[in-house]
Amino acid sequence: MQKILVTGAAGQIGSELTMVLRGKYGNENVIGTGHEKRPDKTLLESGPFHFIDCTKIDTIAEVVMKHKVDTIYHLAALLSAVAEADPQLAWKVNMIGLYNMLEVAREYKCSVFTPSSIGAFGPTTPSDNTPQDTIQRPNTMYGITKVAGELLCDYYFKRFGVDTRGVRFPGLISYKTPPSGGTTDYAVEIYYEAIKRKKYTCYLKEGTYLDMMYMPDALKAAVDLMEADPARLKHRNAFNVSAMSFAPEHIAAEIKKIIPEFTMDFKIDPLRQAIADSWPNNMDDSAAREEWGWQPEYDLESMTKDMIEKLSQKNNLIV
Ligand code: AKB
């Protein structure tokens, strides 16, 4: 039986992934961990939870030893916009945190899933059909930590035999836990505002294409990759994965089909616009499809329908 540790379990991905893993492997076998943010009641009461600090290796090792952990989903990280606002903290959390996790994994023989991001690419990367293996010269601290993280995970596999695996996530959209401090957050906020106010002011320009994915597909990607036959994996860390690519006007048009009164205007945030402009428009994820059978279920239309339905239920609204 696997014993799994999830870091960042109170965050956008972690809050959902922990519950999916508990459903699959048993509540007691999935240990949620967080830093400052308290997880919701269901997560806290359904299985073990510890507060740790990924920048302090002893706090991780203690939990890994206590629960005899053999698999780590390391999700604790700062997102792109907050990382750019505090690059020193971003280095500490994203890099030192990952290094500590890999060291613990090496010592206690754990496998490790680490999410990279479209942020690992930069302005000189081919922006359409971005290849799996291509130029990676990001100009943000977030991107630098993501590229370095991909390389570090590859290094730990090759040098120490640690079973490291990862994907480059696009913007993730979910109705459960909102993201905090990312560049792609608009694609989540827009649904909340459409339900509450029937209007949204977007901080990215029309025509800003980015890869995106609905959370159920992201959770499936993480679990499927960790369960994939290692003999088939040529890339291991940092597989491009995408489900859809759109610009703000496309998501607005899709929402309008269900909420006809919905309107969107623009007030551009130069920081997040510059970050988005340095990221791909759409990635080629054929390596993930070939090596471990990646196949998303949701497109923009089916995601929008589900988001509006679930958020309306959450807000007791009929749309
Ligand atoms: C962000 O916008 O920072 C993240 C990401 C794409 O890595 N959602």
Boltz pocket constraint, residues with backbone or C-beta under 6 A from the ligand:
constraints:
  - pocket:
      binder: B
      contacts: [[A, 79], [A, 80], [A, 81], [A, 116], [A, 117], [A, 118], [A, 119], [A, 169], [A, 170], [A, 171], [A, 172], [A, 179], [A, 181], [A, 182], [A, 183], [A, 184], [A, 185]]
      max_distance: 6.0
